[in-house]
Amino acid sequence: MRIKKGDTVYIRTGQNKGKTGKVLFVNESKNKVLVEGVNMRKKHQRPTQKNPKGGVLSIEAPVHLSNVALYSSTLSGPTKVSTKILIEGGKKQRVRICRKTGEEI
């Protein structure tokens, strides 16, 4: 998986095109990510003991992984990600790399 929890991503398509946000959750089996402040939906909540008022809540809905690109702060825009294997002290470590600048993510 090229995108992980905590990454900043850029929305490439849809009604939220051009927005950026932080990844809150990644669902690998469904190839979906939950991005903070993006793809907001209304949910009607009935009154409960925890929430006695109830009402309409605004929550984030998942976005498909193909509609998201990793956001590079140095480029101030989206970038593609590749992986590179580094060998340190006899141990192999996989590192994500920005394709445009070549820097480690």
C-alpha positions as CSV (number, residue, x, y, z in Angstrom):
1,M,0.0,0.0,0.0
2,R,1.5,3.3,-1.1
3,I,-0.6,5.5,1.1
4,K,-0.6,5.1,4.9
5,K,-2.4,6.6,7.9
6,G,-1.2,10.0,8.7
7,D,-0.1,11.0,5.1
8,T,-1.3,14.2,3.5
9,V,-3.1,13.4,0.3
10,Y,-4.5,15.4,-2.7
11,I,-7.9,14.6,-4.1
12,R,-7.6,14.1,-7.9
13,T,-11.2,13.7,-9.0
14,G,-14.8,14.2,-7.9
15,Q,-16.6,17.1,-6.1
16,N,-13.7,17.6,-3.7
17,K,-11.1,17.8,-6.5
18,G,-8.1,19.9,-5.5
19,K,-8.6,19.6,-1.7
20,T,-5.9,18.2,0.6
21,G,-6.3,16.4,3.9
22,K,-4.8,14.0,6.4
23,V,-5.5,10.2,6.0
24,L,-7.5,9.0,9.1
25,F,-8.0,5.3,8.1
26,V,-7.0,3.0,5.3
27,N,-9.2,0.0,4.3
28,E,-6.9,-2.2,2.3
29,S,-9.5,-4.9,1.4
30,K,-11.8,-2.3,-0.2
31,N,-9.1,0.0,-1.4
32,K,-10.6,3.0,0.3
33,V,-9.2,5.8,2.5
34,L,-10.9,8.1,5.0
35,V,-9.6,11.7,4.6
36,E,-10.1,14.4,7.2
37,G,-12.5,17.1,6.0
38,V,-13.1,15.6,2.6
39,N,-16.3,13.9,1.1
40,M,-18.5,15.0,3.9
41,R,-21.9,13.4,4.2
42,K,-25.0,14.1,6.4
43,K,-26.0,11.4,8.9
44,H,-29.4,11.7,10.8
45,Q,-28.9,10.6,14.4
46,R,-31.9,9.8,16.6
47,P,-31.7,10.8,20.3
48,T,-29.9,8.4,22.6
49,Q,-28.6,8.5,26.1
50,K,-25.2,9.7,25.0
51,N,-26.6,12.2,22.6
52,P,-30.0,13.3,23.9
53,K,-30.6,16.0,21.3
54,G,-29.9,13.8,18.2
55,G,-30.0,15.8,14.9
56,V,-28.0,15.8,11.7
57,L,-24.3,15.1,11.9
58,S,-21.6,15.7,9.3
59,I,-19.2,12.8,8.8
60,E,-16.5,11.9,6.4
61,A,-17.2,9.1,3.8
62,P,-14.4,7.0,2.3
63,V,-12.7,7.9,-1.0
64,H,-11.4,5.2,-3.4
65,L,-7.7,4.9,-3.4
66,S,-7.4,5.6,-7.2
67,N,-8.9,9.1,-6.6
68,V,-6.1,10.1,-4.2
69,A,-2.5,11.0,-4.7
70,L,0.2,11.7,-2.1
71,Y,0.8,15.4,-1.5
72,S,4.3,16.7,-1.6
73,S,4.9,19.8,0.5
74,T,8.1,20.6,-1.4
75,L,6.3,20.5,-4.8
76,S,3.1,22.0,-3.3
77,G,1.2,19.4,-5.3
78,P,0.5,15.7,-5.9
79,T,3.2,13.2,-6.7
80,K,3.6,9.6,-7.6
81,V,5.2,7.2,-5.1
82,S,7.8,4.5,-5.7
83,T,9.6,2.2,-3.3
84,K,13.3,1.5,-2.9
85,I,15.1,-1.1,-0.8
86,L,17.9,0.2,1.4
87,I,20.4,-2.2,3.0
88,E,21.6,-1.0,6.4
89,G,23.7,-3.3,8.6
90,G,22.6,-6.4,6.8
91,K,18.9,-5.6,7.1
92,K,16.7,-4.7,4.2
93,Q,14.3,-1.8,4.6
94,R,11.7,-0.7,2.1
95,V,11.4,3.1,1.8
96,R,8.8,5.2,-0.1
97,I,10.3,7.8,-2.5
98,C,8.8,10.8,-4.3
99,R,9.2,10.1,-8.0
100,K,9.6,13.8,-9.0
101,T,12.2,14.9,-6.4
102,G,13.7,11.6,-5.4
103,E,13.4,12.4,-1.7
104,E,12.3,10.0,1.0
105,I,8.8,10.2,2.4
